Amino acid sequence: MPRTLISASLLGALLAGCAGLPPAPADNCAALFSQLHGATQAQQDAQYRRLPGFAGLRSDRSLAALGASARSAEQRLLWLQRLAEHDSQTSQIEIAQLPAEPRRAWSSAERQAALSSCRVAQVERLAGEPKAFAQAVEAARVPDDYRGWARILGLYPLFKPIFRRGIGAWQQSAILASAPADGAHWLGYQPLPINAEPAPLLPPNEDALGLPQADAPQLAALFARHAPWLKIAQASRSDRIGSPYYRADGSRGFTQRFSPVYRHIGWSQLNGRWHLQLIYQFWFSQRPKPHALDLFGGELDGLLWRVTLDRQGNALLYDSIHPCGCWHSFYLPADSPLQLRQPAGEEARQAQRLNFTGEQAATLWLSADEHQLQWVDARRSPYPQLGYQAAALDQLRQLPHPQGRRSLYGRDGLIAGSQRLERWLLWPSGVPSAGAMRQWGRHATAFIGRAHFDDPHLLERYFHRP
């Protein structure tokens, strides 16, 4: 659902909740949210950050970047409403994972109305008090996902040359790669066609904060237009995409009967303007370990493919990572005006210029076992293709479970059981459990310097329009 519609529906729900209740005193609201946070402590979701001292609000890196520039009354109100949306959505996800009795209590109409009333009161108070609003902007900052103590104890400066050599070797192999020859040993996936009439791809409207907002039909059309095709070399069943789930006994399983791409949206700022981003995430059951001491193998593996759009809905830039945050790669469509630049002192980056324009969807060629993105083009294979479905990435935060709902992710944003042995070698980088699969918003992507996949200023550090 586009953010503009979410904002309207949430505000309506909040006001409806207030209609039947008197305004909640600040101390009562603080106590109510304190009780809720205590009840859901074990289920706390890591995608959005609670604002310390501001109950009922949660932030992400895009909102954190927008807070200081929200100067008009309309901008301040919209920014606060987005923080309240995050909290409302995430609280519902956390409550759904509680045992039956507290879940029923916190899901009751009375408590939900009280929580909504408190969020409205918080938004109205901060919108009308400039000093308090400035304090909320500061509290909305999202800490980075690096452990400073690990870099100190691990003698990070001594390991930087080693990290740099490893990154350089991987980038050199990417430079030397050539287009793979298609054949029966590649398993192909393509997006299933949508039944609805495609919406016209009109330029998305900007909201008061400057963020491009597509309505539901536009967003569906954009996701369909840029949905990547996959070609995956086959060595075992671990080279087929699928979906994590919870079994009847509560243990985690993986099924290939349901082959989805999990979708999400984001924003990035380039040359002073905000751009809508489409995120596609695929999952594999594992990266197989050829031997017990293999550093990189383990449970679950995958690929995130991100499309940064221009004002006409065409791809301006592509980039990809694995769900661990590793192997960050950049690709420029043939007609993209962007050029790569290398900031001093940061991890070296490369960007491959592709031979097709941003109007086309990419075909991604992945290796067997490691699921490395080896090549990107726009070829369409003559061999039979399997179809994949679309699902919201947020579904992984609330999977069906025999006791209700469970998130795929832990309170730290990591997926339990997906850790890799490489974490023992890479801990001086400060990345917690390097190689483990991560939740959206928790992808640290650099071993030299600091970078996060969801940082809205990340791309403009490396790309500019001449």
Buried (B, 14 or more C-beta within 10 A) or exposed (E): EBBBEBBEEBBEBBEEBBEEEEEBEEEBBBBBBEEBBEBBEEBBBBBBBBBEEBBBBBBBBBBBBBBEEBEEEEBBBBBBBBBBBBBBBBBBBBBBBBEEEEBEEBEEEEBBBBBBBBBBBBBBBBBEEEEBBEBBBBBBBBEBBBBEEBBEEBEBEEBBEEBBEEBEEBBEEBEEBEEBEBEEBBBBBBBBEEEEEEBEBEEBEBBBBBBBBBBEBBBBBBBBBBBBBBBBBBEEEBBBBBBBBBEEEEEBEBEBEEBBBBBBBBBBBBEEBBBBBBBBBBBBBBBBBEEEEBBBBBBBBBBBBBBBBBEEBBBBBBBBBBBBBBBBBBBBBEBBEBEBEEEEEBBEBBBBEBEBEBBBBBBBBBBBBBBBBBBBBBBEBEEEBBEBEBBEBBBBBBBEBEEBBBBBBBEBBBBEEBBBBBBEBBBBBBBBBBBBBBBBBBBBBBBBBBBBBBBBEBBBBBBBEE
